[in-house]
Amino acid sequence: MKVEQEQLLTLIGKPDVRFRVPLYQRVYAWTQRQCDELWNDVMRAADADADHFIGTVLYGWEGADGGQCAGDAAIDLVDGQQRFVTVTLLLAAMRDGLADKPDILDGVDPHDIDMKYLFVSDASGTRTKMELSHADQPTWQAILDRTPLPQGDALSRNVAENHRFFRDRLEDPGTFALAWRGLHRLSVIAAQ
């Protein structure tokens, strides 16, 4: 087993890699309480301008050959899935805020967030960088594509509500810049 401390955004932003929540994992279950705790961690990291440890991410490459084929690698998230998805929801909310107010954060383009953290392009086309459970994927896809959310039983309430939670937190331009800086200081122990 390879274990190392890593910036979470470095892990999420690995080029040509997709992340997948395995079938045996639970659906996305974090509520506003956990999102608020993560938000506070992001703000503490930004205020201190220092790395802030937020937990462990355990993952494995899919497939017998390790799945490490160029452009089509997939990583199964075995532990840390909830934290990983929540940070990615925050990134999607930041992308949306930048698309709505392009001057809110100098030097950061919403398309860059899309292509580094939210989507991956390969021979199969453009797909979400992260694949959630069957129950959460339609809502996740709609948020990332910026299309209307599914209705009724197809709606994953936690995914939708937590995305909205972060959009609300990012209304203030000063907070937006702090969140961007704090995200870059979150570290995890990554084990594969």
N, C-alpha and C positions, 0 to 999 in steps of 0.2 A: 504494500500500500504506500502510495506517495502522498505525503502530507506537507503542506506549506502554507504560510500566511500570505494572503493575496488581497489586493484591492478588489472589492466586489465588482466595480464597474469594469475592471480589466477582465474578470472572468465572464461577465455578461457580454462584453464586447469582443470576445474572441472571434476573429474573422472566420467565415465559412463554417460556423458551428451552430447547430440547432440544439435547443434544450427541450426535454420532454418529461412530463410528469408521468411516471409509469402507471399502468392500469391499477396496480394494487394500492396506490397512494389515495388518500382521501381527497375529496373535492376542496377547492379553495375555501377556507373557513375563517380567515382572519376577519375581525370586525373593526369598527372604528376605534375601539380601545387599543388594539394592537397597532393599528396605523398611527394613532396618536403617539404611542411609545416610540415607534420607528421615526416619526417626524421629529420628536424631541431628540433622538439620537443624532439625526442629520443636523439639527440646529446646534447641538453641543459640539459636534465635529467641526462645523463651520466657525462657531465662535472661538473655539480653541485653536483652529487651523492646525489640527493634529489628527493623526489616525485614531479611529474609534472602532474597537472590535465589537461586532454584532452577532457573532456566533459561528457555527460550523456549517459548511456545505459539503455533503458527501455525494459523489456522483460516480457513474461508471459509463463507459462507452457502450453503446448498443451493438449487438451483433457479435458473432463468433470471431470475426477478424478485427475486433476492436472498433469497428465503425469509423475508422479514421481516414476514410477515402476523401481526397481533396474535394471540397465543395459539397459534400453530403454527409458530414459527420453529425452524429446525434449523441447527446449526452443525456442519460437518464438521471434525473435528480432524485436521489434516494433519501436524503435528509436535507432540510433547509428550504424545501420547496415553498413554504408559506412566505418566508422572508424574501426569497428570490423573486417570487411573483409580485409581492408588494412593492419592492424597489422598482420593478419593471413597470408597475402601474404608475408609480411616481414619475418615472421617465416618460411614459405616455402622456401624463398630465402636463409635464414640462413641454413636451413637443407640441401639444395642443395650445398651450399658452403662448409659445413662440409663434405658432402659425397665426394666432389671433392678434398678437402684438409683437411684430417682428423686431422691434427695437428694444424689447424688454431686457435682453441680455446680449451685450456686444460680443461678436465673434462666434456665436452659437447659432447654427441654422437648424430648423426643425427637420429638414431632410437628412442632415448628418446624424441626428438622434435616431431617425427611422432606420437608416442604413447601417448604423453601428450596433444599436441596442434592441431594435424592435423587429426588424426584418432581415432576412438573408436571401441573397439572390444566387442561384446556381443554375445548372443545366435544366432543372425542373421548373424554373421560373422563380418568382418572388413568393416567399412563404413567411409566416410569422417565425421569428427567431425562437419563440417558445411555444410549445404545444401543451395546453392544459388538459385536464380530464375531459372526457366526452361531454359531461354536463356543463362545464365552464367554457369550453372552446367557442361556441357561437357568440357569447357575450364578449369574450376576449377578442375575437376576430372583428366584431363590430366596433369595439373601442379603438383597436389599432387601425382599422380602415376608415375610421371617422364616419361611420354609417349609422342609421338608426338601430337602437338596441332591440334584441328579440323581445317578444311579448310572452306573457303567461309563464308556463313551466319551462320554456326555453331560456328565460332570463336567469342568469346567475346573479342573484341580488348582491352578494358580497363583492364580487368583481366590479359591478356597476357602482355600488355605493362607495367603495373605497377609491375608485377613480374620481368620482365626484368630490369626495373628501379632499383629495390632493388638489384638485382644480380650485376648490374654495381656498385652501391654504396658500395657493400661489397667486392670489389676486394682487397682492402688494408687490410692486417691482423690486423693492429692497429685499423682501423675503425670498423672491425668486432667485436672486443672485446668491443669497446665503445658502439656499437649498442646493443649488448647483455646486457650490464649493464644498458643502458638507457631503454630498453624494460621492464626490471624488476622494473623500477621506475615510469612507467606510471600509473596514477590512474584515475578512473572514478567514477561518482556517479551512482551506479547501483540501479535501481528501478524495483520492480516487483509487 
